[in-house]
Amino acid sequence: MPQTYPVTGSVSSLEGKLLPGGMIQFRLEKSQEVTVMGKIEEDGTFRLHTIKGKARADGAPVGSYEVTISPPIGKDQKMPFVPFTLPKKYQVEAKENTFNIQADPPAK
């Protein structure tokens, strides 16, 4: 397991409305050895975890990441939008990292 650093934040629309639920995944540009993801809570906040095999650690390794947001599954078992990847890359540094991510799903 690589060294990880705390990563927390929030996900909201471009208008500032928090995304209530779903998942967020950070994909390292140069490595597919680990999975870095977190649950988006009802208040729009998230905390990342790194998974490698059966090992799990809080936070994420240093690096540049592509970020994908997945919606919560509704009571009708349908997604309000399809998962989408943000055009901006996010850089995790060797310190506590906080990201306030603003993005809207692509228009249907």
CORFEN-V819280 format. One record per pair of residues at least 24 apart in sequence whose ideal C-beta (glycine too) atoms are under 8 Angstrom apart, sorted by the first residue. I is the first residue (numbers start at 1). J is the second residue. D is the distance in Angstrom with one decimal. If there is no record, write none. Layout:
i:I j:J d:D
i:I j:J d:D
This chain:
i:1 j:34 d:7.8
i:1 j:50 d:7.0
i:1 j:52 d:5.2
i:1 j:55 d:4.9
i:1 j:57 d:5.5
i:2 j:33 d:8.0
i:2 j:34 d:6.7
i:2 j:50 d:7.3
i:2 j:52 d:7.7
i:2 j:61 d:4.2
i:3 j:61 d:6.5
i:3 j:62 d:7.5
i:3 j:94 d:7.8
i:4 j:50 d:5.1
i:4 j:57 d:4.8
i:4 j:58 d:6.6
i:4 j:59 d:3.6
i:4 j:60 d:5.6
i:4 j:61 d:5.7
i:5 j:59 d:4.9
i:5 j:60 d:6.6
i:5 j:61 d:7.7
i:5 j:62 d:6.7
i:5 j:92 d:6.3
i:5 j:93 d:7.0
i:5 j:94 d:5.8
i:5 j:95 d:6.2
i:5 j:96 d:6.8
i:5 j:97 d:6.2
i:6 j:47 d:7.9
i:6 j:58 d:6.7
i:6 j:59 d:4.8
i:6 j:96 d:4.7
i:6 j:97 d:6.5
i:7 j:36 d:8.0
i:7 j:38 d:7.8
i:7 j:47 d:7.2
i:7 j:48 d:4.1
i:7 j:59 d:5.5
i:7 j:60 d:4.7
i:7 j:92 d:5.9
i:7 j:97 d:4.6
i:7 j:98 d:7.8
i:7 j:99 d:7.1
i:8 j:45 d:6.9
i:8 j:46 d:6.8
i:8 j:47 d:5.0
i:8 j:48 d:7.5
i:8 j:96 d:7.9
i:8 j:97 d:7.5
i:8 j:98 d:5.5
i:8 j:99 d:7.9
i:9 j:45 d:7.0
i:9 j:46 d:5.9
i:9 j:97 d:7.9
i:9 j:98 d:5.4
i:9 j:99 d:3.7
i:9 j:100 d:5.7
i:9 j:101 d:6.1
i:10 j:43 d:7.9
i:10 j:44 d:4.7
i:10 j:45 d:5.0
i:10 j:46 d:7.1
i:10 j:99 d:8.0
i:10 j:100 d:5.3
i:10 j:101 d:7.0
i:11 j:40 d:5.4
i:11 j:44 d:5.5
i:11 j:46 d:6.5
i:11 j:69 d:6.3
i:11 j:101 d:4.9
i:11 j:102 d:8.0
i:11 j:103 d:7.3
i:12 j:44 d:5.9
i:12 j:100 d:7.3
i:12 j:101 d:7.4
i:12 j:102 d:5.4
i:13 j:102 d:6.9
i:13 j:103 d:7.5
i:13 j:104 d:5.3
i:14 j:102 d:5.3
i:14 j:103 d:7.1
i:14 j:104 d:5.2
i:16 j:102 d:7.5
i:18 j:43 d:6.4
i:18 j:44 d:2.9
i:19 j:44 d:5.3
i:19 j:69 d:7.3
i:19 j:71 d:7.8
i:20 j:44 d:6.4
i:20 j:72 d:7.0
i:21 j:71 d:7.6
i:21 j:72 d:3.3
i:22 j:69 d:6.4
i:22 j:70 d:5.3
i:22 j:71 d:4.8
i:22 j:72 d:4.6
i:23 j:69 d:7.6
i:23 j:70 d:4.4
i:24 j:48 d:7.5
i:24 j:67 d:6.6
i:24 j:68 d:7.3
i:24 j:69 d:5.6
i:24 j:70 d:7.5
i:24 j:101 d:7.6
i:25 j:67 d:7.1
i:25 j:68 d:4.7
i:25 j:70 d:7.3
i:26 j:60 d:5.9
i:26 j:65 d:4.0
i:26 j:66 d:7.5
i:26 j:67 d:5.6
i:26 j:90 d:6.8
i:26 j:92 d:7.4
i:27 j:65 d:6.1
i:27 j:66 d:4.7
i:27 j:67 d:7.7
i:27 j:68 d:7.0
i:28 j:61 d:6.9
i:28 j:63 d:4.8
i:28 j:64 d:7.4
i:28 j:65 d:6.0
i:29 j:63 d:6.9
i:29 j:64 d:5.0
i:29 j:65 d:7.0
i:29 j:66 d:6.4
i:29 j:89 d:7.2
i:30 j:63 d:6.7
i:30 j:64 d:7.7
i:31 j:61 d:7.9
i:31 j:63 d:7.3
i:34 j:61 d:6.7
i:36 j:60 d:4.6
i:36 j:61 d:7.5
i:36 j:65 d:7.1
i:40 j:69 d:7.7
i:40 j:72 d:7.6
i:60 j:92 d:4.8
i:60 j:97 d:7.6
i:61 j:92 d:6.9
i:62 j:92 d:5.6
i:62 j:93 d:6.2
i:62 j:94 d:5.3
i:63 j:91 d:7.5
i:63 j:92 d:5.9
i:64 j:89 d:5.1
i:64 j:90 d:7.5
i:64 j:91 d:5.4
i:65 j:89 d:6.4
i:65 j:90 d:4.9
i:65 j:91 d:7.5
i:65 j:92 d:6.4
i:67 j:101 d:6.8
i:69 j:101 d:7.6
i:69 j:103 d:6.4
i:69 j:105 d:7.7
i:71 j:105 d:7.4
i:81 j:105 d:3.7
i:81 j:106 d:7.8
i:81 j:108 d:7.5
i:82 j:106 d:7.8
